[in-house]
Amino acid sequence: MRPLGSLRDGWEAIERDQARLSTDLSIPESVQQYLDLQSEFEESLQASESFFRQERIEYLVEFQRRLLRLNDLEGHR
């Protein structure tokens, strides 16, 4: 088993990539990435559904709220 400290090796690079992707991806690319990840992990998502259902619902509600806000902003140009 690896020591806990070794799990953090390279973590800074992961955080930099995450920050870069969050600013470099367009909205359609971000949505597609989300859908790709969901498809990849669908079996695990279904198996853990009962544990994380409420959290997922809250996330989706927030996601829809953001999309509606973006739509409102785009409509007022």
Buried (B, 14 or more C-beta within 10 A) or exposed (E): EEEEEEEEEEEEEEEEEEEEEEEEEEEEEEEEEEEEEEEEEEEEBEEEEEEEEEEEEEEEEEEEEEEEEEEEEEEEE
